[in-house]
Amino acid sequence: MFTPKYPKPGTTPAVPTPVTPTPLPSAPVSNRPAVQLTPGSTLALVAGGGALVLVVGAVLVSMLLAVAITAASVAVCAVVVRSILKEHKA
């Protein structure tokens, strides 16, 4: 069942002949005008990008602050538990 099956001698597969690729048609030229940025739209893009940076920064700082507060509270709890256990042993 698991023994390999070898092909009979002299039965090699035929080598495929190379096919020349056909050239692809070029993409159609668009009739739409290019995007032009006016001073107002440039200002809106800059303001939007600045607002996005401020929002992402505020979220990251608040997450860092949450981690710092959690670490401080865990440290306080560890000190309290340590002092309780120390008093209990004595």
Residue pairs with C-beta under 8 A, 6 or more apart in sequence:
37 45
